[in-house]
């Protein structure tokens, strides 16, 4: 048995000595990468990927070694190495789209502390198997969005990570870890709120498990280990999740009534709330605004402080005022 087979977290061997290098500073050049990676072994080529029109760096590159052993060492030694003050990510190069998008071995981690960076994420999850890629999702300024992704080379490693880390604390925050699902398969994840303090992970497992096989069930907790009053349940089949929403939304436990809905991203929730608000605003104010707009002088002769005003459509007008009680609130400077 080889040393690698004895260590499930051993670094995977890149195919043909090719490495993918990401999270590059925009100013990093081929020459800089060559100087860093050639310290490991002889290189075949180095290429920073750039925009075809602007020639600006896309933030990633490919480094190819002549010897696979050198690529393995480069992966081990240079992952999270800093260039231009920014830590880079080094992974085996996988150029086949079907393999990258297969979903095999993918897990999703959320509720991450802002202190968890790419290296901390990798160090936490590498003990469960060979990691092909790992990344914290970041905003435009490089700040953490509070979630990340890890891809293993097999599903068994991914499941081991879920079973071990889901619901545990990482840098002071309880994290949720689940198998990553493609957009079309995400209807298996449910959000459950209005949970009383007596509800535990086992309670969710027992109640929701009667409907179908669960991948995970977690009650979210604060720093003191107390329930936050909500949790997540993930089914293996979307039809079981749909059935759970129908049967368990409104389920009474102790003195509370649970609310069970499809788990959604924050952006999806914000979009829905915005749409509802705009509909309410339009229904409540726009009818009155249109009547008031129609009653104003057609020659736009009304003025305030000597400035001429003109009538404008209701939608634009009500967006700039909180009331339609004043006739001039429906006008704007010409």
Secondary structure, DSSP 4 states (H G I P E B T S, - for coil): --HHHH-TTPPPPPGGGEEEEES--TT--HHHHHHHHTTTS-EEEEEEEE-TTT--EEEEEEEEESSHHHHHHHHHHHTT-EETTEE-EEEE----HHHHTS-TTEEEEES--TT--HHHHHHHHGGGS-EEEEEEEE-TTS-EEEEEEEEESSHHHHHHHHHHHTT-EETTEE-EEEE---GGGGGGEEEEE---TT--HHHHHHHHHTTS-EEEEEEEE-TTS-EEEEEEEEESSHHHHHHHHHHHTT-EETTEE-EEEE---HHHHHHHHHHHHHHHHIIIIIHHHHHHHHHS-TT---EETTEEEEE--HHHHHTT-S---SGGGGEEE-
